Amino acid sequence: MKKIIALCVGLHLFMACSKEEKEIEVLQDQDLYSVKEINAFMEDQIKTFGDVDWKKAEAKMLYSAVMRGGEVLSVGYGDKGESFSNGSKTKSTLNARQNVMNIVAENEGVLKSRFEETDGVLNVIDVPISKLETVKALLSTSQIRYLDPMGYNQFAPSGQGYQQKNAGCDMVNEPINSRDVSKITPNALLPWNFAIHKIPQAWAKSTGAGVTIGVIDTGLSSSQSLLNGDINNGASRGRSVKRFGTYIESPWPWAKGVDGPEDRCGHGTQMSAVIGSPRNNKGMPVGVAYNSNLVVYRGTSDVLLDDFHERKGVSNALVALANRSDVKIISMSIGFLYTIGNIRDAVKYAYSKGKLIICAGGTSTNFTNWYGIIFPASMRETVAVTGISDNGYKRCDICHDGNMDFTIVMQRRSNPDRNVPVLGFNNGTTRYSSGSSVATAMTSGIAALIWAKNPRLNRNQVLDKLKRSGEFYPRRDKRFGYGNINALKAVQ
């Protein structure tokens, strides 16, 4: 059943009376498309186009997803290609933004101050939606690049279970099998797969000193001192680690107050450890670039970017790292099945600032093992990495493949549960890390080795060295890109 109400048009937080009234169509919950129907539309989009474009949806479909996702719509405004504004917004983009605000204010009767546009860089604004008529008007408006129901988080392909919370999270510590490490001076543990990629030999030329890597993930544990106050320890000297948070822990889209930098998942701590654990005498696994600097953002609660605040948190972290002149590499072992507009805009902004953005090509949850490369690794502005086993080019049990750029050997076929040894969540502990996540972090560390050895190179030149070090170069495999990276060759 459809309900028609009289809306008193005015710029008020709720409805307020004025001389002009008009009828606005509001659908009752039973008239909305069901979650099953919404997911069927999304799955068809992915299978047909490889992505989800909500501007191709009928108004009721988009409206239903918005209403079932916190009643918030992310609107990317401006002409095609205008993902962000450098310095100040042009008259054209200002007009486009104002037009969006006018449409929403007129139909919804809300104050424009309720709209969310926090960074002032990206050409995107989050707006409150409750009326079908608002969606219809926005779908027919020019200078709108995308419309995303950013809070809709119930997607799962047909017949698949949906893992919504804590994807990729594990703070449990594990002992490391002695056959998976070897001891190096002064008393550190070298993970078994580092030798395959010639990382120990590369250390004779570079250890990542002077290079700062930004990590966007689930944060960094304060209980692991070797990634905090003791990051300068043993052979690791003169470097720094900084922790920030952009994620908001709340089911309410308009909530304020970030949740801080503390890792409550474990994944972010593992990735930071893979990149930059110190080389010392504590008997702990060493990181790839053990003399690099780290800037770690808690932008998400887990690896699956299916929540409004996760998507907002990652976007804000990307903008913040893009604006840091010291950060050269951004490592993101996180992602989602389809494009998220504000994160895409933020990636493009960071890319425009010369950042080398390295992303996980995909690690299976309980419903994504059918899928190929994920977002944002699927973007041309990013470097996509996946993990393979140690018996040839066979993807790891939980890794995705297809249109990747590089591979990292990270799974022992003789014992698939023993992957890459890393520092644990707490002091004095260890664990194993797996999937395209750990492959991405290792690649980020290798990129830091290259940049430290060749500080005058730009992003494209560093990427070229990575490509030339690949096992398949100059050929590019359609599934695995340039293949395994040879770190020694890369730092030459």
C-alpha positions, 0 to 999 in steps of 0.5 A: 500500500502506498501512502500519500502525505502532505509535506509542508515545504521548508528548511526545518529539521522536521516538517514545517508549515509554509504557504506551499504544500505538495503531495509526496509519495512515501512507501510503507515497509511492506511496499518496499522491495525485500532484502532478497529482491534487492540482493537479486538486483545487485547480483544481476548487476555484478554478473552482468556489468561486474559492478553495481550502479545504482543509477541504473536501478528503478527509483523504488529499488534504490529507495528500498535499499536506502530505507533498509540501510539507515535512510541515508544516501551518498551522492557523488556530485559534479561532472564525470571525472570530478571525484574531488576538488583541489584547493577549492570547488569550482563554480560548476561543482558548487552549483551541482552540490547546491542543486542536490541540497535544494532537491533534498531540502524541498522534498524532505523538509530538512535543514541543510546543516543536517547534510554530511560533508566532512572533508571538503575535498571529495565531491560527495555529500551524504543526505537523509532520505525518507521520501520516494519522490526525493530519489526520483528527483535525484535520479533524473538530475544532471551532474550526479556521478553516483547514488549509493545507499551507503548504509545498506549492508545485507548483500549476499549472492543467492544461496550464500551465507552472509558474514556481516560482522568481524570478517577477518578478525582474530586476536587469538595468539598461536605458537609458530612451528620452528620449521616455518622460521629461521633465526637471524641476527640479533635474535629475530625470526625470519618467516619461511616465505621471505626467502622465496621473494629474496627479501633477506638479500634485498636487506643488504641494500635497503631496510625501508629507512626513511619511507613512511607507509600508511596502513588503513585497517582495523587499527593497531593494538596498544598491547603490542609494544614492538609496534608502539613504544618499542618499535625502535629496537635492535637493528630497527632505529630512527623510525616512528609509528603514529596511530589514528582513528576515523571509524565511528562505532555506531549503527546510527549514520549521523553519529559523531565521535570517532572510536579511536585508533585501538584495534579491536579485531586483530587484523590491522595489527597483523598487517602492521607487523608484516610490514614493519615489525622490528628486527631485534633480539626478542625472538619475534618475527621480523617485518619486511621493511623493518626500518620504515615508519608507520602511520596506522588508521583504524578506518574500519571494524573488520575487513569487509567494508559493508557498513556506513561508518566503515565506508566513511572511515576508510574514505576519511583515512584515505584523504588524511593520508593523501594530505600527508607529504611524508606518506608514500605508500598506502596499504589496504588489506580490506575491501568489498565486492562492488564499488563504493563511491566515496572510497573510489573518490578518495582513492582517486584523490590519494592517487593524484597526490602521488601515493602508491596504493596497494590493495588486497585482491580478495580473500574469501569470507563464507560467501565470496569464494566465487568472486574475482578481484574485489574493490578497490583493488579492481581500480586502475589507480591501485595495485592488486595483490593476491596470495598463492601456495608454494607449489606453483601458481595456485591461489591459496585456499581462501584467495581470489584471482583474476586481473591481479598485478602481483602474487606473494607465496604465503601458503604451505601446501603441505600444511595450509594452516601454517601461513606467514608467521607474524607478531601477535596482538599482545606482547611476547605473542605470535600468530599466523597471517593468511590470504591476500591480506598478508600478500598485500602487506608484504608487497607494501613492505617491498615497495618501501625497500625500493623507495628507500634505496631510490628516494628520488623515484616517483610512484610510477617508477617504483611500480615499474621496478616492482613489475620488472622484478615479477617472474612473468615480466614482461608478460602479464598473466591474466590471473596473476599479473606479473607474478611473484616479486623478487625483492632483490631485483626490485631494489637494484 
